[in-house]
Amino acid sequence: MTAKAVMVLGTTSAAGKSWLATALCRWYARQGLKVAPFKAQNMSNNARVVPGPGLLMGEIGSAQYFQALAARCQPEVRHNPVLLKPEADTRSQVVLMGEVSAELGAMPWRQRSEKLWPVARAALRELMAENEVVVIEGAGSPAEINLHASDYVNMRCALEVQAACLLVTDIDRGGAFAHLYGTHQLLPANERALIKGFVLNRFRGDAALLAPGPEQLQQLTGVPTVAVLPMWRGHGLPEEDGVFDDAPTGTGLTIAIVAYPRLSNLDEFQPLRGLPGVRLVWAREPAQLQAADWIILPGSKAVAADLAWLRAHKLDLEIARHAAAAKPLLGICGGLQMLGESLIDPHELDGNAPGLGLLPLVTQFERDKLLRPAEFGFEADLAAPWQRLAGVRARGYEIHHGRTAQHPAMAPAAVALRSADAGEAIGWQQGPVLGLYAHGLFEQPAVLQALFGQTVRSLDAVFDGLADYIDQHFETGALQRLIA
């Protein structure tokens, strides 16, 4: 192994690991180094399609996808060899090196971990051999003592490559010094030795008021606090793994995204959060849809279950009223499937259910998942209120078990979107209702310009902003010392 490994650990979930790891990827890449990200196991329903073994496509967590782009390398399955996609509170789909493994998904957690670690370790060692810096992200906390023996995502990775570890905590939650000290002390001595710096994230107020906390913490642990990162809500990166903030954002055109329990691929809506003149609302109650100018049904990891939830909460009635009023209604992937007449599940993957009946489509769930990045083209004859997209070409990705077709006994919907390579229909329109299989459209400047007359900062500019931020707030020389 030739690379130096820098690892970001957290005292809790949502402490800021993904954000900081992304910033580190770009910071080290800007030093002229060959950099790659790594997370042994991610748990998220926010995934991206990337190259896998051979000529196959696979999927990884969105956080590692963005980290790879920040590192200026091609995202691929080794960057996140294990992805767990929750399907229910007690069940997750296991994606190993980009491919779903039903066998592993059926195993008990501890037994499964011992089978997953050799694959993750091999991917990590390959990345270490091919790069100069590997930025590793941990998961949750490394000090979950009930899970420590089976945890290969945190300190087992760190020990494997003798990573220089940063331990980050969210000071805005309170109890930051206790979190840092307790996490450090619960680790065995050989693991504590790898902790090279503490990071206080999301700080608000006068930094002078922190004294003498960092000094006393260093006296107790021998570990310095190397950065105090002020609260920064407008950095432009999806929060953590795409987890949304319930608080509405912005003012103006109100776009309500239905927040059913297993919604997925939330990161693709990040550009809407920062778009001037757009108010983004995450809707769980009918009242939140009543004032919406647009409604979006996003992707779902459990389409039939989320559709049942939607009906139980009476959101289906407001969605129907919205469409009847000729207001824009957009369904993406699982949302498209919900808009159709029915869901057919011969393989018992998701569930049978009647759809919302707003598009004359039928979806059948197939055993094999369709994964592909692609270029798309909107038809030139799109009708109002989606006519602004007519002729627009964009890039995105597909990730779904369902295959959707026109209902054979109903008048067909107009084809709205086709894949550029095969000309296959992957989007349909009927009046104000538009359903698409293409993820990532709002990340495309041409789409934003067509729909809103403006665009947002490029991802590359976002990554540079993150690198500038940590360069400003980390102790001088601290980031270089981690790879010395």
C-alpha positions in Angstrom: 0.0 0.0 0.0 1.3 3.4 -0.9 -1.5 5.8 0.0 -1.9 7.7 3.2 -5.3 7.2 4.8 -7.3 10.0 6.5 -10.5 8.9 8.3 -13.5 10.9 9.4 -15.2 9.4 12.5 -18.3 10.8 14.3 -19.5 10.8 17.9 -23.0 10.2 16.5 -24.8 9.8 13.2 -25.3 13.1 11.4 -22.3 14.7 13.1 -21.0 15.9 9.8 -18.8 13.0 8.6 -20.0 13.0 5.0 -19.7 16.7 4.6 -16.2 16.8 6.1 -15.0 13.8 4.1 -16.2 15.5 0.9 -14.4 18.7 1.7 -11.2 16.7 2.5 -11.4 14.9 -0.8 -11.4 18.2 -2.7 -8.8 19.8 -0.4 -6.2 17.0 -0.9 -7.0 16.8 -4.7 -6.2 20.5 -4.9 -2.7 19.7 -3.5 -2.1 17.8 -6.7 -2.5 14.4 -5.0 -4.4 11.4 -6.4 -7.3 10.9 -4.1 -10.1 8.4 -3.7 -13.0 8.1 -1.1 -14.0 5.0 0.8 -16.8 3.9 3.1 -16.9 0.2 3.8 -20.6 0.2 4.5 -23.3 2.8 4.0 -26.9 2.7 5.0 -29.0 4.9 2.7 -31.8 4.8 0.2 -29.9 7.6 -1.7 -27.9 5.8 -4.3 -26.1 6.5 -7.6 -25.4 4.3 -10.6 -21.6 3.8 -11.2 -19.3 1.4 -13.0 -19.0 -2.0 -11.3 -16.9 -5.1 -12.0 -16.4 -5.8 -15.7 -18.8 -4.0 -17.9 -21.7 -4.1 -15.4 -23.2 -1.1 -13.7 -23.7 -1.0 -9.9 -24.9 1.3 -7.2 -23.2 3.1 -4.3 -24.3 5.6 -1.7 -24.8 9.1 -3.0 -22.4 10.5 -0.4 -19.5 8.4 -1.8 -20.5 9.4 -5.3 -20.2 13.1 -4.4 -16.9 12.4 -2.6 -15.5 10.8 -5.7 -16.4 13.8 -7.8 -14.9 16.1 -5.2 -11.7 13.9 -5.3 -11.7 14.3 -9.1 -11.9 10.6 -9.7 -14.4 8.4 -11.5 -17.0 7.1 -9.0 -17.1 3.3 -8.8 -18.3 0.5 -6.6 -15.1 0.1 -4.7 -15.7 3.5 -3.1 -18.7 2.0 -1.2 -18.4 -1.8 -1.4 -21.4 -2.4 0.8 -24.7 -0.5 0.7 -27.6 -1.3 2.9 -31.0 0.1 1.5 -33.7 0.0 4.2 -36.9 -1.6 3.0 -38.6 -1.6 6.4 -37.7 -0.8 10.0 -36.1 -4.3 10.5 -35.1 -5.2 7.0 -32.6 -3.9 4.4 -31.6 -4.8 0.9 -27.8 -5.7 0.8 -25.9 -4.3 -2.2 -22.4 -5.9 -2.4 -19.9 -4.4 -4.9 -22.9 -2.7 -6.7 -25.1 -5.8 -6.9 -28.1 -6.9 -4.8 -27.4 -10.0 -2.8 -30.6 -11.7 -1.5 -28.6 -14.4 0.3 -26.7 -11.8 2.4 -29.9 -9.9 3.1 -31.4 -12.9 4.7 -28.5 -13.4 7.1 -28.3 -12.3 10.8 -26.4 -9.0 11.1 -23.3 -10.3 12.9 -22.9 -13.3 10.7 -23.3 -11.1 7.6 -20.7 -8.7 8.8 -18.0 -11.3 8.9 -18.7 -12.2 5.3 -18.8 -8.6 4.1 -15.5 -7.4 5.7 -13.2 -9.4 3.4 -14.8 -7.8 0.4 -14.6 -4.3 1.9 -11.0 -4.9 3.0 -10.0 -6.0 -0.5 -11.5 -2.9 -2.0 -9.8 -0.6 0.5 -6.4 -2.2 0.0 -6.8 -1.8 -3.8 -7.6 1.8 -3.5 -4.7 2.3 -1.1 -2.4 0.8 -3.7 -3.7 3.0 -6.5 -3.8 6.4 -4.9 -1.8 8.8 -2.8 -4.6 9.7 -0.3 -7.7 7.7 0.6 -10.3 9.6 2.6 -12.4 7.1 4.6 -15.7 7.9 6.2 -16.9 6.0 9.2 -20.5 5.2 10.1 -22.5 6.2 13.2 -20.1 6.1 16.1 -16.9 4.0 16.5 -17.7 3.5 20.2 -20.9 1.5 20.1 -19.5 -1.1 22.5 -22.4 -3.5 21.9 -21.5 -3.7 18.2 -17.7 -3.2 18.4 -16.7 -6.8 17.8 -18.7 -6.9 14.5 -18.1 -3.3 13.4 -15.9 -3.3 10.3 -16.9 0.2 9.1 -15.0 2.2 11.7 -11.9 1.2 13.6 -11.3 -2.1 11.8 -10.9 -0.1 8.6 -8.7 2.5 10.5 -6.4 -0.3 11.9 -6.2 -2.0 8.6 -4.5 1.0 7.0 -3.3 2.9 10.1 -5.5 5.8 9.2 -5.0 9.2 10.8 -8.5 9.8 12.3 -10.5 12.9 12.9 -13.3 12.7 15.4 -16.1 15.2 14.6 -19.0 16.2 16.8 -22.1 18.4 16.3 -21.7 21.1 18.9 -25.1 22.6 18.0 -26.7 19.6 19.7 -25.0 20.3 23.0 -22.7 17.9 25.0 -19.9 18.1 22.5 -17.0 17.8 24.9 -18.6 14.8 26.7 -19.3 13.2 23.3 -15.7 13.6 22.3 -14.2 12.4 25.6 -16.6 9.5 26.0 -16.1 8.2 22.5 -12.3 8.5 22.9 -12.3 6.7 26.2 -14.5 3.8 25.1 -12.1 2.8 22.4 -9.3 0.4 23.1 -5.8 1.9 23.5 -4.6 0.9 20.1 -7.6 2.5 18.5 -7.4 5.7 20.6 -3.8 6.1 19.3 -5.2 6.7 15.8 -7.3 9.7 16.8 -5.2 12.7 15.7 -7.7 15.5 16.1 -11.1 16.6 17.3 -13.4 18.7 15.2 -16.3 20.8 16.6 -18.9 21.2 13.8 -21.8 23.6 13.4 -20.7 26.1 16.0 -22.7 29.2 16.5 -21.5 32.1 18.6 -18.2 33.5 19.9 -15.4 30.9 19.6 -13.7 32.5 22.6 -16.4 31.1 24.8 -15.2 27.6 24.1 -12.1 28.1 26.3 -10.9 26.3 28.4 -12.8 23.3 26.9 -10.5 22.3 24.1 -7.4 22.8 26.3 -8.9 20.6 29.1 -10.0 18.0 26.6 -6.4 17.8 25.2 -5.0 17.4 28.8 -7.4 14.5 29.4 -6.9 12.7 26.1 -3.7 14.0 24.5 -5.7 14.9 21.4 -5.9 18.5 20.1 -9.0 20.2 18.7 -7.8 21.0 15.2 -10.9 22.8 13.9 -14.0 24.7 15.0 -16.3 24.8 12.0 -19.0 27.5 12.1 -22.6 26.7 11.2 -22.9 26.9 7.4 -26.3 26.0 6.0 -25.7 27.2 2.4 -22.7 25.1 1.4 -24.7 23.5 -1.4 -24.0 19.8 -0.6 -26.9 17.5 0.3 -27.0 17.1 4.1 -25.2 13.9 5.1 -26.6 11.2 2.9 -29.4 13.3 1.5 -31.4 13.5 4.7 -33.8 16.4 4.4 -34.5 19.3 6.7 -38.2 19.5 7.6 -38.1 23.3 7.7 -39.5 24.9 4.4 -36.8 26.8 2.5 -37.0 30.0 0.4 -40.0 32.0 -0.7 -42.0 32.1 -3.9 -43.1 29.2 -6.1 -44.1 26.5 -3.6 -42.9 23.0 -4.5 -44.2 20.3 -2.1 -42.3 16.9 -2.1 -44.3 14.1 -0.6 -42.2 12.7 2.3 -43.4 9.1 2.6 -41.5 6.8 4.9 -39.2 5.1 2.4 -38.6 7.9 0.0 -35.3 7.7 -1.8 -32.7 9.7 -3.8 -33.4 12.9 -1.9 -30.1 14.3 -2.9 -31.4 15.1 -6.4 -33.5 17.8 -5.0 -30.6 19.8 -3.4 -30.5 22.3 -6.3 -34.1 23.3 -5.5 -33.2 24.1 -1.9 -30.9 26.9 -3.0 -32.9 28.2 -6.0 -34.0 31.8 -5.6 -37.8 32.2 -5.8 -38.5 28.6 -4.8 -40.0 27.5 -1.5 -39.4 23.8 -0.9 -41.8 21.9 1.5 -41.6 18.3 2.6 -45.2 17.2 2.9 -46.6 14.6 5.3 -50.1 16.1 5.8 -52.8 17.1 3.3 -52.7 20.7 4.5 -49.1 21.0 3.3 -50.2 20.1 -0.3 -53.1 22.5 -0.5 -51.0 25.7 -1.1 -48.5 23.9 -3.4 -47.9 25.2 -6.9 -46.1 22.0 -7.7 -46.3 18.5 -6.1 -43.5 16.0 -6.6 -43.8 12.3 -5.8 -40.1 11.3 -5.4 -38.5 7.8 -5.6 -39.4 5.1 -3.1 -37.6 2.0 -1.8 -41.0 0.4 -1.0 -43.5 1.7 -3.5 -46.6 -0.3 -2.5 -46.0 0.4 1.2 -45.5 4.1 0.6 -48.5 4.3 -1.6 -50.6 2.7 1.2 -49.1 5.3 3.7 -50.0 8.1 1.3 -53.6 6.9 1.1 -53.9 6.3 4.9 -52.9 9.9 5.4 -55.4 11.2 2.8 -52.7 12.7 0.7 -54.0 10.9 -2.4 -57.1 13.1 -2.3 -55.1 16.3 -2.3 -52.9 15.0 -5.1 -56.0 14.2 -7.2 -57.4 17.7 -6.5 -54.1 19.3 -7.5 -54.1 17.4 -10.8 -57.8 18.3 -11.5 -56.9 22.0 -11.0 -54.3 21.6 -13.8 -51.4 22.3 -11.5 -48.0 20.6 -12.2 -47.6 17.1 -10.7 -44.3 15.3 -11.2 -43.6 11.7 -10.3 -40.0 10.4 -10.4 -39.3 6.6 -10.5 -41.3 5.2 -7.7 -43.5 8.3 -7.9 -44.1 7.6 -11.6 -45.1 4.1 -10.7 -47.6 5.4 -8.1 -49.2 7.7 -10.6 -50.2 4.7 -12.8 -53.2 2.4 -12.7 -51.6 -0.6 -10.9 -48.5 -2.2 -9.5 -48.0 -5.9 -10.3 -45.5 -7.9 -8.2 -45.2 -11.5 -9.4 -41.9 -12.0 -7.6 -43.0 -10.6 -4.2 -40.4 -7.9 -4.3 -42.5 -4.8 -3.4 -46.3 -5.6 -3.3 -49.4 -5.4 -5.5 -51.5 -2.3 -5.3 -53.9 -0.1 -7.3 -52.2 3.1 -8.4 -53.5 6.7 -8.1 -54.9 6.4 -11.6 -53.5 9.7 -12.9 -51.5 8.1 -15.8 -52.8 5.2 -18.0 -49.7 3.1 -17.1 -49.1 -0.3 -15.5 -45.9 -1.2 -13.7 -44.6 -4.8 -13.1 -41.7 -5.4 -10.7 -39.0 -7.6 -12.2 -36.5 -9.6 -10.2 -33.5 -7.9 -11.8 -32.9 -4.2 -11.0 -32.3 -1.9 -13.9 -29.2 0.3 -13.4 -28.0 2.7 -16.0 -26.6 6.2 -16.4 -28.0 7.8 -19.6 -28.7 10.8 -21.6 -32.3 11.8 -22.1 -34.3 13.9 -24.5 -37.7 15.5 -23.9 -40.1 15.3 -26.8 -40.6 18.5 -28.8 -44.4 18.5 -28.4 -44.7 18.6 -24.6 -48.0 20.2 -23.6 -48.7 22.7 -20.9 -47.7 23.1 -18.1 -44.5 21.2 -19.0 -43.9 22.8 -22.4 -40.8 24.6 -21.2 -39.0 21.2 -21.2 -39.8 20.6 -24.9 -36.6 19.6 -26.7 -34.4 19.8 -23.6 -31.6 17.2 -23.4 -30.2 16.2 -20.1 -28.3 13.5 -18.2 -29.3 11.4 -15.3 -29.6 7.8 -14.2 -32.2 5.0 -13.7 -32.4 2.7 -10.8 -35.6 0.6 -10.4 -37.1 -2.9 -10.4 -40.3 -1.8 -12.1 -40.9 -1.9 -15.8 -43.7 0.4 -16.9 -45.9 0.3 -20.0 -49.1 1.9 -21.4 -52.3 0.3 -20.1 -53.5 -1.9 -23.0 -57.2 -1.0 -22.5 -56.9 2.7 -22.0 -56.1 5.7 -24.3 -52.3 6.1 -24.1 -50.5 9.0 -22.4 -48.1 11.0 -24.5 -44.5 9.9 -24.4 -42.6 12.8 -22.8 -39.1 11.5 -22.4 -36.9 9.0 -24.3 -33.4 7.6 -23.7 -31.1 9.1 -26.2 -29.3 5.9 -27.1 -32.3 3.5 -27.7 -35.1 5.9 -28.0 -37.0 4.0 -25.3 -39.9 5.7 -23.6 -39.0 6.5 -20.0 -41.4 9.4 -19.3 -45.1 10.0 -20.0 -47.5 13.0 -19.8 -51.2 13.4 -19.5 -52.3 17.0 -18.9 -50.5 18.4 -15.8 -49.2 15.0 -14.8 -45.7 14.1 -15.8 -44.0 10.8 -14.8 -40.3 10.0 -15.4 -37.9 7.3 -14.7 -34.9 9.7 -14.9 -33.3 10.7 -11.7 -31.0 13.7 -11.4 -32.8 16.1 -13.7 -32.8 19.1 -11.3 -29.0 18.7 -11.2 -28.9 19.7 -14.9 -28.4 23.4 -15.7 -30.5 23.1 -18.9 -33.5 21.7 -17.0 -33.3 24.4 -14.3 -32.9 27.1 -16.9 -35.9 25.8 -18.8 -38.2 25.5 -15.8 -37.1 28.4 -13.6 -35.1 30.7 -15.9 -32.0 30.4 -13.7 -29.5 27.8 -12.4 -27.4 27.3 -9.3 -23.7 26.8 -8.5 -22.1 23.9 -10.2 -21.1 20.9 -8.1 -17.4 21.7 -8.8 -17.9 25.2 -7.4 -19.6 23.6 -4.3 -16.6 21.3 -3.8 -14.2 24.2 -4.1 -16.2 26.1 -1.5 -16.0 23.2 0.9 -12.3 23.0 0.5 -11.9 26.7 1.0 -14.0 26.5 4.2 -11.9 23.8 5.9 -8.7 25.5 4.7 -9.9 28.6 6.5 -11.0 27.0 9.7 -8.6 24.1 10.3 -5.5 24.8 12.4 -2.7 25.8 10.0 -0.8 22.7 8.9 -3.2 20.3 10.5 -4.4 18.8 7.2 -0.9 18.3 5.9 0.2 16.6 9.2 -2.5 14.0 8.7 -0.7 12.6 5.7 2.9 13.3 6.8 
